[in-house]
Amino acid sequence: MDYRTLGSTGMSASAIGLGTWTMGGRWWGQIDDADSVATIKRALDLGINFFDTADVYGFGRSEKVLAEALKGRREDVLIATKVGLRWNNRGQIKNDLSRRHILKAVDESLKRLQTDYIDLYQAHWPDPNTSVEETVEALMECVESGKVRHLGASNLSTQQLLEYRKYGPIETLQPPLNLFERHVEVQVLPECYKQNVGVLSYGSLCRGLLTGKFKPGHVFEDKVRQTDPLFNGETFGRNLAVVEKLKKFAGEHQKSVSQLAAAWVLAHRSVAIALCGARNPRQIEENVGGANWPLSYEELKEIDKIMVQT
């Protein structure tokens, strides 16, 4: 496993991190907690030390599963979680990065994670109803109390990132990045590199599209992909054709398309961690194969040609 320093945090993190959104179930259909625990433990065996979750994933379920799997290994790992999506008993979700909510939510996450500190605490999505100053000051209170080591944010534009950093040490950013979703390459990633903001990108496998396991006519049972334009209609068919070409390219290098997807994300100089989701140990075993595949400039150009051929 390749390890990289995450921005100015000084934390040494595995280049492949395990994202645990699917382990919360709910939007992803039926999930077996035993499979999730086995996957996390296998990730540890493979050298992965960075685990990303959020309080809203399964309304706390993902954090609890992660805690179960990491028993006895807390000092060996880096745990990142998120705050800012508050839910009620009816399952309704609302943006909330107010001081009141953050200070309550951090304690609840600590309890579910069965730990007394969080390595990286991230604002999940911008909250239009709360000032950035209030949000960052509340996050800094979490650091000052010893409950959190480092602060980050997720899903911010370049302008939003700069505003957050005006009020406190937001040291990392978690944006979406994969071969089909590349908008952050234009401004966000260059700004992160300039500011030495550590990037842990999510969606490396584009919600499974870049695993090569889907065929035309596939019926998705989960709500996430049922409502995703990339997985519907003619767009889905075109995307599958592109994946087949990527699969051929990867095969010529004795790699899988999912390993190519992870290697492509890690080829960005500003990216420290490519977060990949996995439902079982076999999937995470495959994902780590992208960690030590340094793509050359010529190979990256070939990949770009594949992406624009349809």
N, C-alpha and C positions, 0 to 999 in steps of 0.2 A: 504494500500500500504506500502511496505517495502521501506525504504530509506537508501542509502549507500553513504559513502564518496568516491568520485571519485579520487583515488590515492592521490597525494600530492596537488591537487587543492584546497582541503577544501570544494568543492561544494557538497552539499547534494542532490543526484539525486534519482529519483524513480528507483527501481530495473528493472521495465519494462519501456523502452523508446520507443517512437513512431518513427519508421523510415519512411521517406516520399519519398522514391525512386519512388514507384508506382504512387504517386500523381503528378509526373511530366508528366505522360502519355508517349507518344512517343514510347518507347520500350515495354510498357506494354499494348498497345491497348487503347481502349476508356476509359477515366476516366472522371467522372463528378466532377467538382470543388465543387459543392454544397455538394456532398457526402463527399469529402475530408474535407471541412470546418466542417461539422457536426461530422465527425470522430475525428478531432482534439479537438473540443469543448467537445465531450463526454470523450475523454481521460483526459482532464482537470478535469471534474467532478469526474472521477474515481481516481484522485490523481496523475496522471502522470504529471511530471513537466519537463521531459527531451525530447526534440524534435531534431531529427537529420535530416539534409538535406545536400544538396550540390548545388553549383551553376550550375553544369552541368545537374542536374535532370530536364528534360524537358526544358533545356536551360534557366533556370531562373524561370520556371513556379512553381516548387515546393516551392521555397523561397517566391514567391508572394502569393501563397495560404496559406502558413503558416502565413505570416504577416496578411492576412485578418482574419484568424481564431483567432489570438492571440491579436487582438485589445483590448486595455484596460486591458490586463493581462500580459504585458511585465515583470513587476517586480516579477511576480509569477512563472516565468518559466526560464529554461536554454535552450538557443538555441545554437546548434552546427551546423556548416556548414563546407564545404570543398572547397579547391582550388587546381588547378593543371591540370585540363583537359580543355583546351581551344578549343572553337569551332568557325567555320566560318559560313558565310551565306548559305553555301551548306550543313551544318550539319556535316561537317567533324571534327573529334576530334583529338587533339594532346596533348601529355604530355607537360606541361609548368609550371615549378616551378621556373622560373627566377624571379629576384627581380622586374623587370619591370612589369611582368604580375601580380605578387602577390599584389603589391601596387595598381594596377589598379583594380584588381578583388575584393579586400576587400571593396573598395568604392562602387562598383556595387552591391555586396551582401548586404551591409548596406542599400542601397537605396531600393532594392527589399524587404528586410525584414522590412523596415520602422522602423529602430532602429538606435541608435547611438553607439551601442557596440554589440559585439558578445561574448558570454560566452566561447565558445571553437572553435578555428579556426584550422582546420586540413589539413595537406598535404594529398591529396587524394590517389595518387599513386606515386611511385618513378619516377623521371625524369632523364633518363640516360644522357641527354644533358646538365644538369645544376649541378654544384657542390653542394654537401650537405651544405657546408659552406655558399654559397650564399643564398640558400633556407632558412636556419634557421635564418640567419641574417636578411633577409627580413621579415620573420615572427615575429621576435623580434621587428622590427621597428613598426609593427602593434600594438604590445603590448605597446611599449613606447609612441605611439601616442594616446593611450587611446581607440583605436577602437576595441581592442581585450583584453579579460581578461586572457585567458589561451591558451596554444598551445598543439596540438596533431598531430598524424599522423595516416594514415590508410594503411593497406596492406603492412607492412614492415616485412622483415625477422628479426631474432634476431640480425644478424650482422648489418643490416641497422639501426635498432633501436638504437643500441649502437653508431653507427657513428653519427646519428642525435643528440643524447644526448651529444656528445662531443662538439657540437657547441652552444647548448642552452637548455633551460628547456622544452623539449618535455615531457609533463606530462601524456599524455594518448596515448593509441593505440587502433585502431579499426580494429580487424581482423575478418575474417569469422569464425563462430563456430556453428555447429549443429551436430546432431547425425549422419549425413551422411558425414560431412566434419570436420574432427577432427585433421588435421595435426598440428595445432598450439599447441596442447596439449603437444607435445614432447619437444620443446625448447622455443617457444615464450611465452607461458603463465607462465612457471616457471621463466623465466628471468624478465617478468613484475612484478611478485610477489616479486622477489629479489630486483628489482629496485624501488618498490613502484610506478610503472606506472599503472595508472587506466585503466582498460580494459572495453570498451563498445563494445561488440561483435555484429556483424551484421549477418543477414541470419539465425536467430534462428529457423525459421519455414521452412528453406530450400526452399525458393521461393514457399511456399504453399504445398510442398510435405508432410510436417508433420502436415497438418491440417486434413488429412484423407478424403478430399472431392473429390479426383480424383479416377476414375475407369479405368480398362484396356481399351485401345482404345480411351481414351480422346484425343480430338484434341485441341491443344493450338493455340490461335490466336495471342499471343504476341511473339515478336522476341526473348525475353529472354529465354523462355523455349523451343522454337522451335529448338534452337541451343545448348541446354544444354544436355550433355550425360546422366545425371541422369533422364531425362524425355523422353528418346527415346529408342526404341528397347527392347531387352530382359532385359537390365538393369532397365528400367522403371518398367517392370513387377515384377522383383525381389524386387525392392524397395517398390512397393505397397504391396507385401506380408509381408514385414517387418513392414510396417506401420499398417497393420491389426493386427499384433501381439502386437505392441505397443499400439494400440487402446484398445485391450482387457485388457492389463496390466493397462492402465489408468482407464478404466471403473471399474476395481476391487477396485479402490481408489476413485470412484465417481468423476473422472476428465476426461477431454477430452485429445486427443493425442496432441493437440497444447499446452495445459497447461503443459503436461508432457515435451514437447520439451523445453519450456521456463524454467521450473523448473530444467531440466537437465543442461542447460547452466549456470544457476545461482548457481548450486552446485559446480562449480569450484571456488576455494578460491580466485583466482586472478581476477575474473569477478565481476564488480560492476553493470553493466547494460546489460540486454539482450534486444537488439533492435528487435522489431517486427513490421512488416508492417501490414497495415489494409486498406481496401477499404471502409468500412462502420462502423458505430457505433457498430453493433452487433459483428463484428470481434474483435474490441479492447476490448469490454466487456468480451469476452471469453479469450483473451490473458492475461488479468490481473490476471486471476485465477491461473496462474503459479507462481505468485510472492511470495506467502506465503505457498509454499509446499516444506518443507525441506526434500529432499530425503535422506534416510538412506544409510549407506554403503551397506547393504544387498540389498536394492532396486536398487542401482546403479549397483551392480554386476548382478542382474537379467536383467536389461536393456542391459548391455553389452552382456549377453548371447543371447538375442534376436537379437542383431545387427550382431552377427557372425554365426547365424544358417543357413544363406542362402549363 
